[in-house]
Amino acid sequence: MRVISNKVLVDFAKAHRAAGTPLQAWRKLVESNAFANFAQLKAMMPATDRVGDFHVFDVGGNKYRVIAAIHFNRQMLFIRHVFTHAQYDQWRAKP
């Protein structure tokens, strides 16, 4: 599956240095697999949930959240947001 775009992960890691290694490991895992649907994705990455139209990945031992839109038919994952756990909670609390 192709991840669009790694720049979002790199930029987040500049502000949160400890995030770089787990985010890149997550990206490599996603890119080295093809997922036909959410069930296959969830089987490989159990800490993944669907929230509305987005998929939410817990990364780095639940310290970071990657919010993505996935097009399984095109094998493309579009990163929409990367948050710390606290930032994600604030984002989710917005109406």
N, CA, C and O atoms as a GROMACS GRO file, in nm:
protein
  380
    1MET      N    1   0.085  -0.117   0.000
    1MET     CA    2   0.000   0.000   0.000
    1MET      C    3   0.090   0.123   0.000
    1MET      O    4   0.193   0.126   0.067
    2ARG      N    5   0.051   0.222  -0.075
    2ARG     CA    6   0.129   0.345  -0.085
    2ARG      C    7   0.082   0.446   0.019
    2ARG      O    8  -0.038   0.470   0.033
    3VAL      N    9   0.177   0.506   0.091
    3VAL     CA   10   0.147   0.606   0.193
    3VAL      C   11   0.170   0.745   0.133
    3VAL      O   12   0.278   0.774   0.081
    4ILE      N   13   0.069   0.830   0.142
    4ILE     CA   14   0.075   0.968   0.093
    4ILE      C   15   0.052   1.057   0.215
    4ILE      O   16  -0.062   1.059   0.260
    5SER      N   17   0.138   1.126   0.269
    5SER     CA   18   0.273   1.152   0.231
    5SER      C   19   0.363   1.136   0.352
    5SER      O   20   0.325   1.170   0.465
    6ASN      N   21   0.482   1.085   0.329
    6ASN     CA   22   0.580   1.067   0.436
    6ASN      C   23   0.621   1.202   0.496
    6ASN      O   24   0.663   1.206   0.612
    7LYS      N   25   0.610   1.310   0.420
    7LYS     CA   26   0.650   1.442   0.469
    7LYS      C   27   0.574   1.479   0.596
    7LYS      O   28   0.630   1.542   0.685
    8VAL      N   29   0.448   1.442   0.605
    8VAL     CA   30   0.368   1.470   0.724
    8VAL      C   31   0.430   1.403   0.846
    8VAL      O   32   0.437   1.463   0.953
    9LEU      N   33   0.474   1.280   0.830
    9LEU     CA   34   0.537   1.207   0.940
    9LEU      C   35   0.670   1.270   0.979
    9LEU      O   36   0.699   1.286   1.097
   10VAL      N   37   0.750   1.307   0.879
   10VAL     CA   38   0.880   1.369   0.904
   10VAL      C   39   0.862   1.503   0.975
   10VAL      O   40   0.934   1.533   1.070
   11ASP      N   41   0.768   1.583   0.930
   11ASP     CA   42   0.743   1.713   0.992
   11ASP      C   43   0.697   1.697   1.138
   11ASP      O   44   0.740   1.773   1.225
   12PHE      N   45   0.611   1.601   1.163
   12PHE     CA   46   0.566   1.576   1.299
   12PHE      C   47   0.683   1.535   1.387
   12PHE      O   48   0.694   1.579   1.501
   13ALA      N   49   0.771   1.450   1.335
   13ALA     CA   50   0.886   1.402   1.411
   13ALA      C   51   0.986   1.514   1.441
   13ALA      O   52   1.060   1.506   1.539
   14LYS      N   53   0.988   1.618   1.360
   14LYS     CA   54   1.075   1.733   1.390
   14LYS      C   55   1.030   1.802   1.519
   14LYS      O   56   1.113   1.849   1.597
   15ALA      N   57   0.900   1.808   1.540
   15ALA     CA   58   0.846   1.869   1.661
   15ALA      C   59   0.842   1.773   1.780
   15ALA      O   60   0.843   1.815   1.895
   16HIS      N   61   0.837   1.643   1.750
   16HIS     CA   62   0.827   1.539   1.853
   16HIS      C   63   0.932   1.433   1.822
   16HIS      O   64   0.903   1.330   1.761
   17ARG      N   65   1.055   1.459   1.863
   17ARG     CA   66   1.170   1.378   1.823
   17ARG      C   67   1.152   1.228   1.847
   17ARG      O   68   1.194   1.146   1.765
   18ALA      N   69   1.090   1.191   1.957
   18ALA     CA   70   1.074   1.049   1.989
   18ALA      C   71   0.978   0.978   1.893
   18ALA      O   72   0.974   0.855   1.889
   19ALA      N   73   0.903   1.055   1.816
   19ALA     CA   74   0.803   0.996   1.725
   19ALA      C   75   0.864   0.944   1.596
   19ALA      O   76   0.802   0.860   1.530
   20GLY      N   77   0.982   0.989   1.558
   20GLY     CA   78   1.039   0.955   1.428
   20GLY      C   79   1.052   0.807   1.402
   20GLY      O   80   1.005   0.758   1.299
   21THR      N   81   1.114   0.735   1.493
   21THR     CA   82   1.136   0.591   1.473
   21THR      C   83   1.006   0.512   1.466
   21THR      O   84   0.988   0.434   1.372
   22PRO      N   85   0.913   0.529   1.562
   22PRO     CA   86   0.789   0.450   1.550
   22PRO      C   87   0.704   0.487   1.429
   22PRO      O   88   0.640   0.400   1.370
   23LEU      N   89   0.702   0.614   1.390
   23LEU     CA   90   0.623   0.653   1.273
   23LEU      C   91   0.681   0.594   1.145
   23LEU      O   92   0.606   0.550   1.058
   24GLN      N   93   0.812   0.593   1.132
   24GLN     CA   94   0.873   0.535   1.013
   24GLN      C   95   0.858   0.383   1.011
   24GLN      O   96   0.842   0.324   0.904
   25ALA      N   97   0.862   0.319   1.127
   25ALA     CA   98   0.838   0.175   1.133
   25ALA      C   99   0.695   0.144   1.090
   25ALA      O  100   0.671   0.048   1.017
   26TRP      N  101   0.600   0.225   1.136
   26TRP     CA  102   0.460   0.208   1.097
   26TRP      C  103   0.446   0.224   0.945
   26TRP      O  104   0.381   0.142   0.880
   27ARG      N  105   0.508   0.329   0.888
   27ARG     CA  106   0.500   0.353   0.744
   27ARG      C  107   0.556   0.235   0.665
   27ARG      O  108   0.496   0.192   0.566
   28LYS      N  109   0.670   0.183   0.708
   28LYS     CA  110   0.731   0.071   0.636
   28LYS      C  111   0.643  -0.054   0.642
   28LYS      O  112   0.634  -0.129   0.545
   29LEU      N  113   0.578  -0.075   0.756
   29LEU     CA  114   0.487  -0.189   0.768
   29LEU      C  115   0.369  -0.174   0.673
   29LEU      O  116   0.331  -0.269   0.605
   30VAL      N  117   0.312  -0.056   0.668
   30VAL     CA  118   0.198  -0.032   0.578
   30VAL      C  119   0.242  -0.049   0.432
   30VAL      O  120   0.174  -0.115   0.354
   31GLU      N  121   0.357   0.010   0.397
   31GLU     CA  122   0.401   0.006   0.258
   31GLU      C  123   0.445  -0.134   0.212
   31GLU      O  124   0.447  -0.162   0.092
   32SER      N  125   0.479  -0.218   0.305
   32SER     CA  126   0.525  -0.352   0.266
   32SER      C  127   0.411  -0.453   0.257
   32SER      O  128   0.435  -0.572   0.238
   33ASN      N  129   0.288  -0.406   0.271
   33ASN     CA  130   0.173  -0.496   0.266
   33ASN      C  131   0.066  -0.441   0.173
   33ASN      O  132   0.061  -0.321   0.144
   34ALA      N  133  -0.020  -0.531   0.129
   34ALA     CA  134  -0.139  -0.494   0.053
   34ALA      C  135  -0.258  -0.542   0.136
   34ALA      O  136  -0.265  -0.658   0.176
   35PHE      N  137  -0.352  -0.452   0.159
   35PHE     CA  138  -0.470  -0.486   0.237
   35PHE      C  139  -0.592  -0.472   0.147
   35PHE      O  140  -0.614  -0.367   0.086
   36ALA      N  141  -0.670  -0.577   0.139
   36ALA     CA  142  -0.789  -0.574   0.054
   36ALA      C  143  -0.905  -0.502   0.121
   36ALA      O  144  -0.993  -0.449   0.053
   37ASN      N  145  -0.904  -0.499   0.255
   37ASN     CA  146  -1.014  -0.438   0.328
   37ASN      C  147  -0.973  -0.410   0.472
   37ASN      O  148  -0.861  -0.442   0.513
   38PHE      N  149  -1.063  -0.350   0.549
   38PHE     CA  150  -1.033  -0.315   0.687
   38PHE      C  151  -1.005  -0.439   0.773
   38PHE      O  152  -0.919  -0.434   0.861
   39ALA      N  153  -1.074  -0.547   0.748
   39ALA     CA  154  -1.053  -0.669   0.828
   39ALA      C  155  -0.909  -0.719   0.815
   39ALA      O  156  -0.849  -0.759   0.915
   40GLN      N  157  -0.854  -0.717   0.694
   40GLN     CA  158  -0.714  -0.759   0.677
   40GLN      C  159  -0.619  -0.662   0.746
   40GLN      O  160  -0.521  -0.703   0.808
   41LEU      N  161  -0.647  -0.534   0.736
   41LEU     CA  162  -0.565  -0.434   0.802
   41LEU      C  163  -0.568  -0.452   0.953
   41LEU      O  164  -0.464  -0.449   1.018
   42LYS      N  165  -0.686  -0.471   1.008
   42LYS     CA  166  -0.705  -0.488   1.153
   42LYS      C  167  -0.638  -0.616   1.202
   42LYS      O  168  -0.587  -0.620   1.314
   43ALA      N  169  -0.636  -0.719   1.119
   43ALA     CA  170  -0.570  -0.845   1.158
   43ALA      C  171  -0.420  -0.824   1.176
   43ALA      O  172  -0.359  -0.884   1.264
   44MET      N  173  -0.360  -0.740   1.092
   44MET     CA  174  -0.216  -0.716   1.102
   44MET      C  175  -0.185  -0.607   1.203
   44MET      O  176  -0.081  -0.612   1.270
   45MET      N  177  -0.273  -0.510   1.215
   45MET     CA  178  -0.253  -0.396   1.306
   45MET      C  179  -0.375  -0.383   1.397
   45MET      O  180  -0.464  -0.302   1.371
   46PRO      N  181  -0.378  -0.461   1.504
   46PRO     CA  182  -0.497  -0.462   1.590
   46PRO      C  183  -0.530  -0.328   1.655
   46PRO      O  184  -0.646  -0.304   1.690
   47ALA      N  185  -0.432  -0.240   1.671
   47ALA     CA  186  -0.455  -0.110   1.733
   47ALA      C  187  -0.501  -0.007   1.630
   47ALA      O  188  -0.456   0.107   1.631
   48THR      N  189  -0.591  -0.049   1.543
   48THR     CA  190  -0.645   0.037   1.438
   48THR      C  191  -0.797   0.038   1.450
   48THR      O  192  -0.860  -0.066   1.469
   49ASP      N  193  -0.856   0.155   1.438
   49ASP     CA  194  -1.001   0.168   1.447
   49ASP      C  195  -1.052   0.252   1.331
   49ASP      O  196  -0.979   0.330   1.271
   50ARG      N  197  -1.179   0.233   1.302
   50ARG     CA  198  -1.246   0.320   1.204
   50ARG      C  199  -1.327   0.421   1.282
   50ARG      O  200  -1.404   0.387   1.372
   51VAL      N  201  -1.308   0.547   1.247
   51VAL     CA  202  -1.384   0.656   1.309
   51VAL      C  203  -1.440   0.739   1.195
   51VAL      O  204  -1.368   0.817   1.132
   52GLY      N  205  -1.568   0.722   1.169
   52GLY     CA  206  -1.628   0.790   1.055
   52GLY      C  207  -1.565   0.740   0.927
   52GLY      O  208  -1.558   0.620   0.903
   53ASP      N  209  -1.519   0.831   0.844
   53ASP     CA  210  -1.456   0.796   0.717
   53ASP      C  211  -1.306   0.770   0.731
   53ASP      O  212  -1.240   0.735   0.633
   54PHE      N  213  -1.253   0.787   0.852
   54PHE     CA  214  -1.110   0.775   0.872
   54PHE      C  215  -1.071   0.646   0.944
   54PHE      O  216  -1.153   0.582   1.010
   55HIS      N  217  -0.944   0.612   0.929
   55HIS     CA  218  -0.884   0.502   1.003
   55HIS      C  219  -0.786   0.564   1.100
   55HIS      O  220  -0.707   0.650   1.062
   56VAL      N  221  -0.790   0.521   1.225
   56VAL     CA  222  -0.705   0.576   1.330
   56VAL      C  223  -0.609   0.468   1.376
   56VAL      O  224  -0.650   0.361   1.422
   57PHE      N  225  -0.480   0.497   1.363
   57PHE     CA  226  -0.374   0.404   1.401
   57PHE      C  227  -0.309   0.451   1.529
   57PHE      O  228  -0.268   0.567   1.540
   58ASP      N  229  -0.298   0.362   1.628
   58ASP     CA  230  -0.220   0.389   1.748
   58ASP      C  231  -0.078   0.349   1.717
   58ASP      O  232  -0.051   0.234   1.682
   59VAL      N  233   0.015   0.443   1.731
   59VAL     CA  234   0.154   0.420   1.694
   59VAL      C  235   0.243   0.453   1.813
   59VAL      O  236   0.212   0.543   1.892
   60GLY      N  237   0.352   0.381   1.826
   60GLY     CA  238   0.449   0.411   1.931
   60GLY      C  239   0.399   0.381   2.070
   60GLY      O  240   0.417   0.461   2.162
   61GLY      N  241   0.336   0.265   2.086
   61GLY     CA  242   0.286   0.228   2.219
   61GLY      C  243   0.175   0.320   2.267
   61GLY      O  244   0.167   0.352   2.386
   62ASN      N  245   0.088   0.361   2.174
   62ASN     CA  246  -0.029   0.442   2.206
   62ASN      C  247   0.007   0.588   2.236
   62ASN      O  248  -0.074   0.661   2.294
   63LYS      N  249   0.128   0.632   2.198
   63LYS     CA  250   0.170   0.770   2.222
   63LYS      C  251   0.126   0.863   2.109
   63LYS      O  252   0.108   0.983   2.131
   64TYR      N  253   0.110   0.808   1.989
   64TYR     CA  254   0.079   0.889   1.871
   64TYR      C  255  -0.038   0.830   1.796
   64TYR      O  256  -0.064   0.709   1.802
   65ARG      N  257  -0.110   0.918   1.725
   65ARG     CA  258  -0.222   0.873   1.643
   65ARG      C  259  -0.199   0.922   1.500
   65ARG      O  260  -0.167   1.038   1.477
   66VAL      N  261  -0.216   0.831   1.407
   66VAL     CA  262  -0.213   0.867   1.266
   66VAL      C  263  -0.356   0.852   1.215
   66VAL      O  264  -0.415   0.745   1.224
   67ILE      N  265  -0.411   0.962   1.163
   67ILE     CA  266  -0.546   0.963   1.108
   67ILE      C  267  -0.532   0.958   0.957
   67ILE      O  268  -0.465   1.042   0.897
   68ALA      N  269  -0.595   0.859   0.895
   68ALA     CA  270  -0.576   0.840   0.751
   68ALA      C  271  -0.707   0.806   0.681
   68ALA      O  272  -0.800   0.751   0.741
   69ALA      N  273  -0.710   0.841   0.554
   69ALA     CA  274  -0.817   0.797   0.464
   69ALA      C  275  -0.755   0.689   0.376
   69ALA      O  276  -0.649   0.710   0.317
   70ILE      N  277  -0.820   0.576   0.367
   70ILE     CA  278  -0.765   0.464   0.291
   70ILE      C  279  -0.856   0.429   0.175
   70ILE      O  280  -0.978   0.416   0.190
   71HIS      N  281  -0.795   0.414   0.058
   71HIS     CA  282  -0.865   0.366  -0.061
   71HIS      C  283  -0.809   0.227  -0.091
   71HIS      O  284  -0.707   0.213  -0.160
   72PHE      N  285  -0.876   0.125  -0.039
   72PHE     CA  286  -0.827  -0.012  -0.055
   72PHE      C  287  -0.821  -0.052  -0.202
   72PHE      O  288  -0.730  -0.124  -0.243
   73ASN      N  289  -0.916  -0.006  -0.281
   73ASN     CA  290  -0.919  -0.044  -0.423
   73ASN      C  291  -0.799   0.012  -0.499
   73ASN      O  292  -0.756  -0.048  -0.598
   74ARG      N  293  -0.745   0.124  -0.455
   74ARG     CA  294  -0.628   0.184  -0.521
   74ARG      C  295  -0.499   0.160  -0.443
   74ARG      O  296  -0.392   0.200  -0.487
   75GLN      N  297  -0.511   0.093  -0.326
   75GLN     CA  298  -0.395   0.066  -0.241
   75GLN      C  299  -0.321   0.195  -0.204
   75GLN      O  300  -0.198   0.204  -0.214
   76MET      N  301  -0.400   0.295  -0.161
   76MET     CA  302  -0.343   0.422  -0.121
   76MET      C  303  -0.396   0.464   0.016
   76MET      O  304  -0.515   0.454   0.044
   77LEU      N  305  -0.304   0.509   0.100
   77LEU     CA  306  -0.337   0.559   0.232
   77LEU      C  307  -0.294   0.706   0.238
   77LEU      O  308  -0.177   0.738   0.220
   78PHE      N  309  -0.390   0.793   0.263
   78PHE     CA  310  -0.365   0.936   0.270
   78PHE      C  311  -0.364   0.980   0.416
   78PHE      O  312  -0.466   0.971   0.484
   79ILE      N  313  -0.249   1.027   0.463
   79ILE     CA  314  -0.239   1.074   0.601
   79ILE      C  315  -0.309   1.209   0.610
   79ILE      O  316  -0.276   1.302   0.536
   80ARG      N  317  -0.404   1.220   0.700
   80ARG     CA  318  -0.478   1.344   0.720
   80ARG      C  319  -0.424   1.422   0.840
   80ARG      O  320  -0.414   1.545   0.835
   81HIS      N  321  -0.390   1.351   0.948
   81HIS     CA  322  -0.338   1.416   1.069
   81HIS      C  323  -0.244   1.320   1.139
   81HIS      O  324  -0.255   1.198   1.126
   82VAL      N  325  -0.150   1.377   1.214
   82VAL     CA  326  -0.069   1.301   1.308
   82VAL      C  327  -0.075   1.379   1.439
   82VAL      O  328  -0.050   1.499   1.442
   83PHE      N  329  -0.110   1.309   1.545
   83PHE     CA  330  -0.129   1.374   1.675
   83PHE      C  331  -0.056   1.298   1.784
   83PHE      O  332  -0.026   1.180   1.771
   84THR      N  333  -0.026   1.369   1.893
   84THR     CA  334   0.008   1.300   2.017
   84THR      C  335  -0.125   1.249   2.073
   84THR      O  336  -0.232   1.285   2.024
   85HIS      N  337  -0.117   1.166   2.174
   85HIS     CA  338  -0.240   1.114   2.235
   85HIS      C  339  -0.327   1.230   2.286
   85HIS      O  340  -0.448   1.230   2.264
   86ALA      N  341  -0.265   1.328   2.353
   86ALA     CA  342  -0.340   1.441   2.408
   86ALA      C  343  -0.401   1.526   2.297
   86ALA      O  344  -0.516   1.570   2.309
   87GLN      N  345  -0.328   1.551   2.190
   87GLN     CA  346  -0.381   1.628   2.078
   87GLN      C  347  -0.500   1.556   2.013
   87GLN      O  348  -0.598   1.620   1.974
   88TYR      N  349  -0.490   1.425   2.003
   88TYR     CA  350  -0.599   1.347   1.945
   88TYR      C  351  -0.725   1.360   2.030
   88TYR      O  352  -0.835   1.376   1.977
   89ASP      N  353  -0.710   1.354   2.163
   89ASP     CA  354  -0.825   1.368   2.251
   89ASP      C  355  -0.892   1.504   2.232
   89ASP      O  356  -1.014   1.512   2.233
   90GLN      N  357  -0.813   1.610   2.216
   90GLN     CA  358  -0.869   1.743   2.192
   90GLN      C  359  -0.941   1.748   2.058
   90GLN      O  360  -1.049   1.806   2.047
   91TRP      N  361  -0.882   1.688   1.956
   91TRP     CA  362  -0.941   1.685   1.822
   91TRP      C  363  -1.074   1.612   1.824
   91TRP      O  364  -1.172   1.658   1.764
   92ARG      N  365  -1.078   1.500   1.894
   92ARG     CA  366  -1.202   1.420   1.902
   92ARG      C  367  -1.310   1.491   1.979
   92ARG      O  368  -1.429   1.470   1.954
   93ALA      N  369  -1.271   1.577   2.074
   93ALA     CA  370  -1.370   1.646   2.158
   93ALA      C  371  -1.439   1.761   2.084
   93ALA      O  372  -1.542   1.810   2.130
   94LYS      N  373  -1.384   1.804   1.971
   94LYS     CA  374  -1.446   1.914   1.896
   94LYS      C  375  -1.576   1.867   1.834
   94LYS      O  376  -1.585   1.755   1.783
   95PRO      N  377  -1.679   1.955   1.839
   95PRO     CA  378  -1.809   1.915   1.781
   95PRO      C  379  -1.807   1.909   1.631
   95PRO      O  380  -1.909   1.877   1.570
   0.00000   0.00000   0.00000
